[in-house]
């Protein structure tokens, strides 16, 4: 029999070539009973070890620090997404979806960035996202201040034009 040189890419362990090489356990026509009437399921054959196949289930386990709001993902949506390899943020470029999607990005952005595997450890992740959070929060405050200035300017202009029109002057010819 040929020696198996295959290795599991996730664990690095050699893969046992047990496919079609072992005979199945003999068929049991009646269930085994250890006590009167108690059913005992059939046991696997002896000397056979089973390995988990597929990715490690803890590969994407998220620490609790990841589950928080991200101002950078909220304000800079697709720019933040490309920088953090969280490409779901590009859905912000879809018309009408872009009214809701920044809120989704702010709430789930950290989780998407952590799942991307771009960061080597939690400390690096937190430092990077803290920088994005600061920049996003400053941009949010500037946007709110700009919106307040715009509203005050519009109110002042309407009141000025309203008072000029009340004196009988025509503003537009």
GUKOL-711622 format. One record per residue (C-alpha): x, y, z; residue number from 1; residue in one letter; chain. Coordinates in steps of 0.5 Angstrom, whole numbers. Layout:
BEGIN
     X     Y     Z   k r c
     X     Y     Z NUM A A
...
This chain:
BEGIN
     X     Y     Z   k r c
     0     0     0   1 X A
     3     7    -2   2 X A
     4    12     4   3 X A
     0    18     4   4 X A
     3    25     3   5 X A
    -3    29     4   6 X A
    -4    34     9   7 X A
   -10    38    12   8 X A
    -9    46    10   9 X A
   -12    48    16  10 X A
    -9    44    22  11 X A
    -2    42    18  12 X A
    -4    35    20  13 X A
    -3    29    15  14 X A
   -10    26    13  15 X A
   -11    19    14  16 X A
   -13    16     7  17 X A
   -19    12    11  18 X A
   -23    13     5  19 X A
   -25     6     2  20 X A
   -20     2     5  21 X A
   -23     0    12  22 X A
   -29    -5    12  23 X A
   -35    -2    15  24 X A
   -37    -6    22  25 X A
   -41   -12    21  26 X A
   -49   -11    20  27 X A
   -52   -12    27  28 X A
   -59   -14    25  29 X A
   -62   -13    33  30 X A
   -60    -7    37  31 X A
   -55    -9    43  32 X A
   -58    -8    50  33 X A
   -53    -7    56  34 X A
   -60    -8    60  35 X A
   -66   -10    59  36 X A
   -70    -6    54  37 X A
   -64    -1    53  38 X A
   -62     1    47  39 X A
   -54     2    46  40 X A
   -52     5    39  41 X A
   -47     2    35  42 X A
   -40     4    36  43 X A
   -35     6    31  44 X A
   -29     1    30  45 X A
   -23     1    34  46 X A
   -17     4    32  47 X A
   -20     9    28  48 X A
   -19    16    29  49 X A
   -23    22    26  50 X A
   -21    29    24  51 X A
   -25    35    23  52 X A
   -25    37    16  53 X A
   -26    44    14  54 X A
   -24    51    17  55 X A
   -23    52    24  56 X A
   -29    54    27  57 X A
   -26    59    32  58 X A
   -22    62    26  59 X A
   -27    68    26  60 X A
   -29    68    33  61 X A
   -29    75    35  62 X A
   -27    79    41  63 X A
   -32    83    45  64 X A
   -28    89    43  65 X A
   -30    88    36  66 X A
   -38    89    37  67 X A
   -38    97    38  68 X A
   -40   103    33  69 X A
   -35   105    28  70 X A
   -35   113    26  71 X A
   -30   112    21  72 X A
   -34   106    17  73 X A
   -40   111    18  74 X A
   -37   117    15  75 X A
   -32   115    10  76 X A
   -36   108     8  77 X A
   -33   106     2  78 X A
   -26   109     3  79 X A
   -26   106    10  80 X A
   -28    99     7  81 X A
   -23    99     1  82 X A
   -18   101     7  83 X A
   -20    95    11  84 X A
   -22    90     6  85 X A
   -29    90     8  86 X A
   -32    91     1  87 X A
   -39    90     3  88 X A
   -39    98     4  89 X A
   -39    99    -3  90 X A
   -46    98    -3  91 X A
   -46   105    -1  92 X A
   -45   107    -8  93 X A
   -52   104   -10  94 X A
   -58   110   -10  95 X A
   -63   110    -5  96 X A
   -59   104    -1  97 X A
   -54   109     1  98 X A
   -59   113     5  99 X A
   -59   107    10 100 X A
   -52   103     9 101 X A
   -48   108    12 102 X A
   -51   106    19 103 X A
   -50    99    17 104 X A
   -43   100    16 105 X A
   -42   104    23 106 X A
   -46    98    26 107 X A
   -42    92    23 108 X A
   -36    95    20 109 X A
   -31    93    26 110 X A
   -34    86    25 111 X A
   -33    86    17 112 X A
   -26    89    18 113 X A
   -24    83    23 114 X A
   -27    78    19 115 X A
   -22    80    13 116 X A
   -16    77    17 117 X A
   -12    84    15 118 X A
   -10    85    22 119 X A
    -5    81    26 120 X A
    -7    81    33 121 X A
   -13    85    37 122 X A
    -8    91    39 123 X A
    -6    93    32 124 X A
   -14    92    30 125 X A
   -16    97    36 126 X A
   -10   102    34 127 X A
   -12   102    27 128 X A
   -20   103    28 129 X A
   -19   108    34 130 X A
   -15   112    28 131 X A
   -21   111    24 132 X A
   -26   113    29 133 X A
   -23   119    31 134 X A
   -22   122    24 135 X A
   -30   119    23 136 X A
   -32   123    29 137 X A
   -29   129    27 138 X A
   -32   129    20 139 X A
   -38   128    23 140 X A
   -38   134    28 141 X A
   -35   138    22 142 X A
   -41   136    18 143 X A
   -46   138    23 144 X A
   -43   144    24 145 X A
   -44   146    17 146 X A
   -51   144    17 147 X A
   -52   148    23 148 X A
   -49   154    19 149 X A
   -53   153    13 150 X A
   -59   153    16 151 X A
   -58   159    20 152 X A
   -56   162    13 153 X A
   -62   160    10 154 X A
   -66   163    16 155 X A
   -63   169    16 156 X A
   -64   170     8 157 X A
   -71   168     8 158 X A
   -72   174    14 159 X A
   -68   179    10 160 X A
   -72   178     3 161 X A
   -78   177     7 162 X A
   -77   184    10 163 X A
   -75   187     4 164 X A
   -81   185     0 165 X A
   -85   187     6 166 X A
   -83   194     5 167 X A
   -85   194    -3 168 X A
   -79   193    -6 169 X A
   -78   188   -12 170 X A
   -72   183   -11 171 X A
   -73   180   -18 172 X A
   -75   183   -24 173 X A
